[in-house]
Amino acid sequence: MQPNHYDMLSEQDVQQIHEASLQVLQETGLAVDHPEAREQLADAGAEVESNGNRVFIPADMVENAIQKAPKSFILAGRSAEYDMLVSSGISHAPVARSVGGPLNYFDFSNHQSRQLTIHDCADLARIVDALPNLNICGGLSPQDIPQQTYDIETLKTLLEYGRKHIWALTTDSANLKFQLEMMEVVSGGSFELQQRPICSGIVCIIDPLYFPRDEIERLLLYGRYNLPIRVPLVPMVGANSPYTLAGTMVQTNAEALGSLVLLQTLCPGIPTWYYVIMETMEMRQGSMQLFNPEVMLLLNGLYQMARTYQIPAVASALIGSNCQSQQIMFERGTSLLMTALAGVSEIGGVGGVGNGMMISPDLLAIDNEMIAFVKRYLEGFEISPDTLAVDAIHRVGHSGKFLEDIHTLNHLRKEVRFRPILFDWRPFLDQQTDEKTIYHRAQERIAAIRQDHEVEPLEPEQQKELHAILAAAQKELLPS
C-alpha cells in the first residue's frame, strides 16, 4: 500500500501560503537578539536593520536552508536496539515521545494532582523504557529539587533509569554545558555523541518571529555536536497570531522557515523538525484550547507544508486538554489518528494531561495502546494473488464456512491482527457488571512494570562521572 497522507490544502493553497510566508520574512523579518548571529545572517545575504535587531530574509536564503536541512537522521538510544530513523515522508508510523516539561503528576485512581518529584522521574523513565510503542522520553520538571539545576539532575536521572532516546529540556546555555558533558559520558565521547545522538535539544522562538539571545547561544552549543533540535512554534490564534486560520498558518509557516534559515546559517546541516504546538483563544472566556476542529485544520495544513519542504514534522497530539476523562479519550484518539495521517515523523505529548502541565503513568499505558492501534492502521494490508482469496471464495461458495477452509488456517498466524491489552471488546452488557475501567487495567499494567521491568544500569564509572558533573553544576549554579 502507498502512504495514505491526508492533504487538506490544494496545490494552489500550498503555493499561496508559501509565497505569503516568504513575504512576511522579507518585509517583517525575524527579531534576533544576538549581534554575532545577525552578522552571520548578513554575510549569508540577509538585510539587517542598522539600529535594531530585525533581520529581513530573502527568498533565496529560504530555499538554500530547505536544501541544507537533513531529510533524515538518527535518534540514538543507549544501545543500537533503541535507535530510530527520522525521515520526511515516511511510510511507517511515527515514533512516539512522552510529554515534555510537566510540573505535576496526576493520579487517575484518586483524581488528584501533586507536584512532580525527582523520584517520579526515575519511575517514569523506567515506564517509558518498558512500553514498546514509546520511543522517546521527554524531559520532565520535578519540583522537589533546586530549580537552578533541576534540568541537569533530571537528565542524569533519565540517563540512569532509561535506555531510550531523551528529549533533554534545559534552562539556559549555562546549564546546557553540564548536560552536554553528561551526554558525552554516556555516549563514550564527543565524536560518539555526534555520530549517535542519545539526546536531542530545544531552541525556542517567541511568537511572533522573535529569537532571544540565549536561545542562539544554546543553538551554537548544540551545533558543536550536530545534535538534533526541536524549535517549538506555539501560536495562539487570535492572541499572538492572526484570528483568521489562514493568517495563523502563514505566520507559523514563516516562523518555521525563518527558524530553518537561522539554524542552517549558524549550524549548517544540523538536524531539525517542523514542530507546531497549536492553540486557539476561546474569545468568550479568554482561555486557551489545544483541541478543536480549527486546531486540527491548522495542524494538518501545516504538516502538509512540512511534507512539501521535506522537513520531518512533530505533533504534540496527546497532551490532552482540561476536560472529563471520557472526553480526553475522544480528543486523544482523534488527534492521534489525524496527525498520523498527516504524515508526521514524531508524535509527542504521550501521558500528558491538563494542557501538558501534568503527566499520568496510567495515560502512558493507555496512549501506548492507542499508538499500537494507529500503527496497525497505518501498516495497511498485503494484496497478492494468495491474499485476494479467489480460490477460497470459490471453494466455500455460498456456505460461508471460512472457519473450516484451509485458506483461513494458512493465514491465521500470518496476517497481522491488533491484539489489545487494555481495550475491552467484550459485549457491552457483559462489561456493565465489571467495575474495572480502562484506568484500572492501565494501573495494573503500570504496577506490573514497576515490579518486573529491569533497566540495565550504566557502568559504575559512568555513574561516578555523572555524579561529579552534577556536583560541579550545583557548586557553580546554586547560591552559596
Secondary structure in CASP SS format (residue, H / E / C, confidence):
PFRMAT SS
TARGET T0000
AUTHOR 0000-0000-0000
METHOD secondary structure of the structure
MODEL  1
M C 1.00
Q C 1.00
P C 1.00
N C 1.00
H C 1.00
Y C 1.00
D C 1.00
M C 1.00
L C 1.00
S C 1.00
E H 1.00
Q H 1.00
D H 1.00
V H 1.00
Q H 1.00
Q H 1.00
I H 1.00
H H 1.00
E H 1.00
A H 1.00
S H 1.00
L H 1.00
Q H 1.00
V H 1.00
L H 1.00
Q H 1.00
E H 1.00
T C 1.00
G C 1.00
L E 1.00
A E 1.00
V E 1.00
D C 1.00
H C 1.00
P H 1.00
E H 1.00
A H 1.00
R H 1.00
E H 1.00
Q H 1.00
L H 1.00
A H 1.00
D H 1.00
A C 1.00
G C 1.00
A C 1.00
E E 1.00
V E 1.00
E C 1.00
S C 1.00
N C 1.00
G C 1.00
N C 1.00
R E 1.00
V E 1.00
F E 1.00
I C 1.00
P C 1.00
A H 1.00
D H 1.00
M H 1.00
V H 1.00
E H 1.00
N H 1.00
A H 1.00
I H 1.00
Q H 1.00
K H 1.00
A C 1.00
P C 1.00
K C 1.00
S E 1.00
F E 1.00
I E 1.00
L E 1.00
A C 1.00
G C 1.00
R C 1.00
S C 1.00
A H 1.00
E H 1.00
Y H 1.00
D C 1.00
M E 1.00
L E 1.00
V E 1.00
S E 1.00
S C 1.00
G C 1.00
I C 1.00
S C 1.00
H C 1.00
A C 1.00
P C 1.00
V E 1.00
A E 1.00
R E 1.00
S E 1.00
V C 1.00
G C 1.00
G C 1.00
P C 1.00
L C 1.00
N E 1.00
Y E 1.00
F E 1.00
D E 1.00
F C 1.00
S C 1.00
N C 1.00
H C 1.00
Q E 1.00
S E 1.00
R E 1.00
Q E 1.00
L C 1.00
T C 1.00
I H 1.00
H H 1.00
D H 1.00
C H 1.00
A H 1.00
D H 1.00
L H 1.00
A H 1.00
R H 1.00
I H 1.00
V H 1.00
D H 1.00
A H 1.00
L C 1.00
P C 1.00
N C 1.00
L C 1.00
N C 1.00
I E 1.00
C E 1.00
G E 1.00
G C 1.00
L C 1.00
S C 1.00
P C 1.00
Q C 1.00
D C 1.00
I C 1.00
P C 1.00
Q C 1.00
Q C 1.00
T C 1.00
Y H 1.00
D H 1.00
I H 1.00
E H 1.00
T H 1.00
L H 1.00
K H 1.00
T H 1.00
L H 1.00
L H 1.00
E H 1.00
Y H 1.00
G C 1.00
R C 1.00
K C 1.00
H E 1.00
I E 1.00
W E 1.00
A C 1.00
L C 1.00
T C 1.00
T C 1.00
D C 1.00
S H 1.00
A H 1.00
N H 1.00
L H 1.00
K H 1.00
F H 1.00
Q H 1.00
L H 1.00
E H 1.00
M H 1.00
M H 1.00
E H 1.00
V H 1.00
V H 1.00
S H 1.00
G C 1.00
G C 1.00
S H 1.00
F H 1.00
E H 1.00
L H 1.00
Q H 1.00
Q H 1.00
R C 1.00
P C 1.00
I C 1.00
C E 1.00
S E 1.00
G E 1.00
I E 1.00
V C 1.00
C C 1.00
I C 1.00
I E 1.00
D C 1.00
P C 1.00
L C 1.00
Y E 1.00
F E 1.00
P C 1.00
R H 1.00
D H 1.00
E H 1.00
I H 1.00
E H 1.00
R H 1.00
L H 1.00
L H 1.00
L H 1.00
Y H 1.00
G H 1.00
R H 1.00
Y H 1.00
N C 1.00
L C 1.00
P C 1.00
I E 1.00
R E 1.00
V C 1.00
P E 1.00
L E 1.00
V C 1.00
P C 1.00
M E 1.00
V E 1.00
G C 1.00
A C 1.00
N C 1.00
S E 1.00
P C 1.00
Y C 1.00
T C 1.00
L H 1.00
A H 1.00
G H 1.00
T H 1.00
M H 1.00
V H 1.00
Q H 1.00
T H 1.00
N H 1.00
A H 1.00
E H 1.00
A H 1.00
L H 1.00
G H 1.00
S H 1.00
L H 1.00
V H 1.00
L H 1.00
L H 1.00
Q H 1.00
T H 1.00
L H 1.00
C C 1.00
P C 1.00
G C 1.00
I C 1.00
P C 1.00
T E 1.00
W C 1.00
Y E 1.00
Y E 1.00
V E 1.00
I C 1.00
M C 1.00
E E 1.00
T E 1.00
M E 1.00
E E 1.00
M C 1.00
R C 1.00
Q C 1.00
G C 1.00
S E 1.00
M E 1.00
Q E 1.00
L C 1.00
F C 1.00
N C 1.00
P H 1.00
E H 1.00
V H 1.00
M H 1.00
L H 1.00
L H 1.00
L H 1.00
N H 1.00
G H 1.00
L H 1.00
Y H 1.00
Q H 1.00
M H 1.00
A H 1.00
R H 1.00
T H 1.00
Y H 1.00
Q C 1.00
I C 1.00
P C 1.00
A E 1.00
V E 1.00
A E 1.00
S C 1.00
A C 1.00
L C 1.00
I C 1.00
G C 1.00
S C 1.00
N C 1.00
C C 1.00
Q C 1.00
S H 1.00
Q H 1.00
Q H 1.00
I H 1.00
M H 1.00
F H 1.00
E H 1.00
R H 1.00
G H 1.00
T H 1.00
S H 1.00
L H 1.00
L H 1.00
M H 1.00
T H 1.00
A H 1.00
L H 1.00
A C 1.00
G C 1.00
V C 1.00
S C 1.00
E E 1.00
I E 1.00
G E 1.00
G E 1.00
V E 1.00
G C 1.00
G E 1.00
V E 1.00
G C 1.00
N C 1.00
G C 1.00
M C 1.00
M E 1.00
I E 1.00
S C 1.00
P H 1.00
D H 1.00
L H 1.00
L H 1.00
A H 1.00
I H 1.00
D H 1.00
N H 1.00
E H 1.00
M H 1.00
I H 1.00
A H 1.00
F H 1.00
V H 1.00
K H 1.00
R H 1.00
Y H 1.00
L H 1.00
E H 1.00
G C 1.00
F C 1.00
E C 1.00
I C 1.00
S C 1.00
P C 1.00
D C 1.00
T C 1.00
L C 1.00
A C 1.00
V H 1.00
D H 1.00
A H 1.00
I H 1.00
H H 1.00
R H 1.00
V H 1.00
G C 1.00
H C 1.00
S C 1.00
G C 1.00
K C 1.00
F H 1.00
L H 1.00
E H 1.00
D C 1.00
I H 1.00
H H 1.00
T H 1.00
L H 1.00
N H 1.00
H H 1.00
L C 1.00
R C 1.00
K C 1.00
E C 1.00
V C 1.00
R C 1.00
F C 1.00
R C 1.00
P C 1.00
I C 1.00
L C 1.00
F C 1.00
D C 1.00
W C 1.00
R C 1.00
P C 1.00
F H 1.00
L H 1.00
D H 1.00
Q H 1.00
Q C 1.00
T C 1.00
D C 1.00
E C 1.00
K C 1.00
T C 1.00
I H 1.00
Y H 1.00
H H 1.00
R H 1.00
A H 1.00
Q H 1.00
E H 1.00
R H 1.00
I H 1.00
A H 1.00
A H 1.00
I H 1.00
R H 1.00
Q H 1.00
D H 1.00
H C 1.00
E C 1.00
V C 1.00
E C 1.00
P C 1.00
L C 1.00
E C 1.00
P H 1.00
E H 1.00
Q H 1.00
Q H 1.00
K H 1.00
E H 1.00
L H 1.00
H H 1.00
A H 1.00
I H 1.00
L H 1.00
A H 1.00
A H 1.00
A H 1.00
Q H 1.00
K H 1.00
E H 1.00
L H 1.00
L C 1.00
P C 1.00
S C 1.00
END
